[in-house]
Amino acid sequence: MGYYKTIDGVKYDGELLELAEQLTSGAGDGRLSKDDAAKLLEAVVDGNSYTDTEKETMSYIRDNYKWTEAADEWFRTEIRKWAATK
């Protein structure tokens, strides 16, 4: 997959979308767990900035993928804490 993926005219981070797809396919119940959320967070923070494209992509992932309640809460808390330092 290319670096960006366009869905309904919006440009998203292709690597984050691909990671979310990998994490929800195969074994398990198809939801993003806290461990999965940690992998997504790691992928976001690797560039040491939270770009608008990454924000849009994570919003898309939150809206279009199933999360466990704990994972969603954990991710939102951690990304806010990290983004506040940038």
C-alpha positions in Angstrom: 0.0 0.0 0.0 1.2 3.5 -0.7 1.9 6.0 2.0 -1.5 7.6 1.6 -4.9 6.1 0.9 -7.8 8.2 -0.2 -11.3 7.2 0.9 -14.3 9.2 -0.1 -12.0 12.1 -1.1 -10.1 12.2 2.2 -6.4 11.4 2.4 -5.4 9.0 5.2 -2.2 7.4 6.4 -2.0 4.1 4.5 0.4 2.5 7.0 -2.0 3.1 9.9 -5.0 1.8 8.0 -3.0 -1.3 7.0 -1.9 -1.8 10.6 -5.5 -1.5 11.9 -6.6 -4.0 9.2 -3.9 -6.5 10.2 -4.7 -6.2 13.9 -8.4 -6.9 13.4 -8.1 -9.8 10.9 -7.3 -13.4 11.7 -7.6 -14.8 15.3 -9.6 -13.0 17.9 -13.0 -11.2 17.9 -12.2 -8.5 15.3 -11.9 -5.8 17.9 -8.9 -3.7 18.7 -7.5 -4.6 22.1 -5.4 -2.5 24.4 -2.3 -4.3 23.0 -3.5 -3.4 19.5 -4.1 0.2 20.6 -0.5 0.3 21.9 0.8 -0.8 18.5 -1.3 1.9 16.8 0.0 4.5 19.3 3.6 3.4 18.6 3.0 3.8 14.9 1.6 7.4 15.4 4.4 8.6 17.7 7.3 7.1 15.6 7.6 10.4 13.6 7.6 12.4 16.8 4.7 14.5 15.7 0.9 14.0 15.3 0.1 15.2 11.8 -3.3 16.3 10.6 -3.3 13.2 8.3 -2.6 10.9 11.3 -5.3 12.6 13.3 -7.8 12.1 10.4 -6.7 8.5 10.1 -7.1 7.7 13.7 -10.5 9.3 13.7 -11.4 7.1 10.8 -10.1 4.0 12.6 -12.0 4.9 15.8 -15.2 5.3 13.8 -14.8 2.3 11.4 -13.2 -0.4 13.5 -14.5 -2.0 16.6 -12.5 -1.3 19.8 -12.8 -2.8 23.2 -13.9 -0.2 25.7 -10.6 -0.4 27.6 -8.6 0.0 24.4 -10.5 3.0 23.2 -10.2 4.7 26.6 -6.5 3.9 26.9 -5.7 5.1 23.4 -7.5 8.4 23.8 -5.8 9.1 27.1 -2.4 8.2 25.9 -2.6 10.1 22.6 -3.8 13.2 24.4 -0.9 13.0 27.0 1.6 12.5 24.2 0.2 15.2 21.9 0.2 17.7 24.8 4.0 17.4 24.9 4.4 18.4 21.2 
